Amino acid sequence: MSSDSLADVFSASARKRLESAVELIGPQPITDFTTQQARAALLEAEIMITGWETPTIDGAVIASAPKLEAIVHAAGTVKTFLSEEVFDHGILVTSCAAANAIPVAEFTVACIVFGLKRANRFAHRLRTTHGVRSTEGMPRLGANNVTIGLVGASRVGREVIRLLRSYDVSVIVSDPYLSHGDAEQLGVQGVTLRELCMRSDVISVHAPLNESTLGLIGAEQLALLHDGAVVINTARGALIDTAALEAELATGRLDAYLDVTDPEPLPERSPLYGLPNVTLTPHIAGALGNEVLRLGDLAVAEVSRVAQGLPLEHEVRLSDLAHIA
């Protein structure tokens, strides 16, 4: 990771705990595996801590690190840099995606409340009326006794479920990997994507992006949503067909809170920028500011577990790659 990432993610207390758990190699982090400093560090390293913008870790890198036992990723997904060859060598892998899921879930719940309160429509109307509050023409208002549909029981999805337990809402989930038993344990109902779209007052997307989920929410699914339904995406923009979503939102039939889009950012002339029923944010749901300190704290905890020979709490296995973000 970069020096800036190191300073942002690891607080002084986290760094102190890390230094008491392991011996750190070199005063500065590595950003390029081909340098002399990196090659020397790889020869001795037993644990590698990675962060944002980590260069690719493949078989060649692993071959240069004969003592390496574990990779602890002090950020979210490992899929952007980690080759499957790493698992072939028996290297343990763990990620701090669980820590990053917390602010994403909190942001999502905020979007649910704001969406059902029609905050975007009221704010847009206020800019033109300068103080007049009117519910005329507003879709159904309020987050009481509504159905929230979550597409994906991912880490974020499950944290959203937990946070929503204090709300007077029903939660349904569409996820091919969610068993009936797991759904019961989470206190939700598992349904098909079609049923979810037909029943939900809010549809919030929390699935990983892969070949099977590209454009998962398209014209067919959006057409099933009732008038006034709220669409939320804090996952990956390409999970929703942008053209189909634009067409629905332009009619004013649906509301949307979009932290991610496809493409990202949207073109300057995208109609979504000016619609009163749309709120766009620039990919801010994940850990920002002091929220990133959770990543460092979790990374230190996982490093300590490796050093003590204990099982990882957030291990990423090869079989997980197909269905995680």
N, C-alpha and C positions, 0 to 999 in steps of 0.2 A: 504494500500500500504506500501511498505518498506520505510525506512528513505531515502534511496538513491533515490527512485522514487520521493518522496516528494521534495527533493532538486533539482532534475533534471527538474521536470515539472513546479514547481512554482517558478518564479523569486521573488526577494525581493519585487518588486513593486506589483506583483500579490498577494503575501502573505499579504502585507499591505492592499490591497483592500479587500481581503478575511476577514481579522480581523476586518475591519471597517463595513463589511456587517453582520457578524454573530459572535457569541461567540464560540470559538474553545474549545473543550473538551480535555484536556490532552495535554502535550507538544510533545508527540511522536505518530506517526500513529500506528494503530492496524494491526496486521498481522494474528491474530488467534482469532476467535470469542469465544473461550472457556475459555480464561484467565479471571482472576478477573477484570483486567483493562477494558477488552472488555465488560464484562457483565455490569459493572458500567456505561460505556459510552453509551451502547445501551439503558439503561433505560431512559437516558436523551435526546438522540439524536433526533432532528427533521429533520435534513438533513444528509445524509451519502455521503461522497466523496470517491470514489473508484478509483483504478488504476490497473496497470499490476499485475498479479498473485493474484488477489483478491480471497480469499476462497469462496466456494459456499454460496450464499445467498438464503436460502430456507424458507419454512414456519416456521421452528423452530427459525431461526434467526429473522425473522419478529415478531414472538411472543415475543421475548425478547426485542423488541424495540417498546413499546406501543405508543410512540409519533412520530414515524418516518413518515414523509410526502413525502420525495423525496430521490432518489438515483441519484447522479450526478457522472457519470463515466468519469474520467479525462484520458481516453484512447479511443480505438476504439470500438470493438465489446463487447456487453454485453452477448452474447450467451454462452460464455465459463464458466460463473459463476452464471448467474441469472436464478433462477427457475421461472416457469410461476406462481407459487403460489404468487409471489410478486405482480403481477398485480391483482390477486384475492382480495388482501387486499386494493386495491385502491392506492397503492404507485405510485407516479409519478416517471418516469424514463427518464433520458436524457443521451446522450452520446456525446463525443467529436470526433466522427468518422468524422464529417465534417471537422474538423481541420486537422485530419490525412490524409484526402483525398487529401489535397493540395499538399504535397510533392510526394505522389504516382502518382498523375496526372502529375506533373512536370517531374518526372522520366520517366513516360510513353511517354510523348511527346519527351523527349530527346532520348529515345529508337527508336521512330518512325523516327526521323531525322537521327540518326546514322545508323539505319537499312537500310533506303532507300539510304543513302550515302555509304552503304557497308563498314562502318568503320571497322567491325570485319574482313572482308576479306582482306582489305588493310593493317590492322595492322599485320595480320598473314603473309601476303606476305612480308611486310617490314622486319620482323624478319629474313627472309631467304635471301632477296635480298640486305638488308642493304642500302636502299636509292633509289631503282628504283621504279618509279611510273608508273604503266601500268593498263589500264582498260581492257586489253584483258581477255576474259572469264568471265568478270563481268556481273551479271544480270543487268536489267534496273536500271539506276542510277538517284538519285535525288528525292526531295519531291515536285516537281512541277506538278500540274494537275494530282494528283493521288487520289485513293479512299481508305479511311480509314474505316475499318469495326470494330465497337465496339460491343462486345458481352456483353450486359448488360448496361442499363442506370442507373447505381448505382450512389452514390455520386461521386465516382472517375470517372465513365464514363461521368457524366455530367460536371465535372470539366475539363476533357480532351476535351470535346466538346467546352467548353468556351475558352480554351487555343488555340484550333485549328482554331478559327475564324480569326486569323491574318495570317493563312497559305493559300496558294492556293491549297486547297484540298477539296474533297467532303467527307462528313461523312454519313455513313449508320449505322443503329443500329438494332440489333436483341435482343428483350426483350419482353417476353409475357405480361409484366405489363406496357409497354409503349403504351399509347393510340395514336391514329392518331393526336389528338389535341395537346398532349404533344410533339410529334415529330415535329409538325409544329412550336410550340413555341420555341423549342430548335434549329430549323433550320436544322434538319436532316431528313433523310428518314427512316422510319421503314420498315424492310424487314424480311423475314424468314431467319433462320440460313443457309439454303442451298443457298439461293440467295446471302447472305452476303459472304459466302466462294467463290462463283463463281466470284463475282465482285471485291473483295478487293485486293488491292496491299499490304495492311497491315491488319492483324487481331489481335486485342488487346482484351484480356479477362478481363472483369470486373464484372463477375457474382458472386453471393454468392455460397458457397459450401453446397449442401444438397443432399438428395437422388435423386432428379430429375436432378441435374446438374453434378453429379459424372461422369467423363469421357465424358463430354458434347462434347468436341472436340476429336473425335476419327479418326480411319483410313478413314472412309467414308468422313468426313468433310475435313480432310487434303488432301485427293485425289482431292477434288474439287478446291483447291487453284492452281493458275497458277504458272508456273515455276518462281522463283525469288521472290515469295511472302514472306513477313516477318511475323513471328508469335511472339507475345509479350505476356508474362504472368507476371503481377504484382499483381495477385489476390491470388489464391490458386492453388498449384501444381496439385492436383487431378482433376481439371477441364479439364485437357488435359491428354489423354491416353499416358503415357510415352513411352511404347513400340512402339506404332504407330508413335509417333513423332520422336523417335530415328531412326526408319526405313526410314522415309522421309528425315531427316536431313543427314543421312549417305550417301545418294545419291548426296547430294549437291544441290538438287532441290530447297530447301527452306532455308531461313535464320531464326534465332531465337535469341531473347533476353529474357532470362528467369531469373527473380528474385526469383521465387518460383518453386519448382519441387516436384515430387512425386516418391520416398520418398525424404525428405529433411533432410540432404543433400543427394545427389546422392551417390551410392556406388563408392568406389575409382576407380574401373575399368570401370566406365561408359564411353562409347565412346564419350559422349557429351563434356567431358573435353578437348578433343584434336581436335575437329572439327573446321576448320577455319571459318565456317559459323555460329558458335554458340558463343554467349556471355552469360556466367553464372555469376550472382552476388548473394551473400549470404543473400537474404531477406533484402535488404537495402532501398527499395523504400519508406517505411513508415517513420514516423518522427524519425529522429536521430539528435543528437547534439542539436544545438540551435533551430531546428525545433520543438522539443517537447514543447517548451515554448508556442506555440500556443494552446496546449492542456490545459495548466494551465490557460491561459487567458480566453479561452472559458468556462472552468469549473467555474471560478470565476463569469463570466457573468451570467451563468445559476443559480448558487447559489444565486446571488443577485436578480434574477427575482423571485425565489421561496420566498425569504425573503420578497420581496415587494408585493407578491401575484399576480405577473404578469404571463402570460402564458409562458411556456418554448418555446424556439426557435427551439430546436432540440429534442423534446420529442420522445421517443421510446414507441410504443404501442404494446400490445400483438399481434395484427394482423400483425405487421411489422416483427416479428421474422421469419416467413416463407420465406421471400424474401430479407432479409438483410444479409450482411456478418457477 
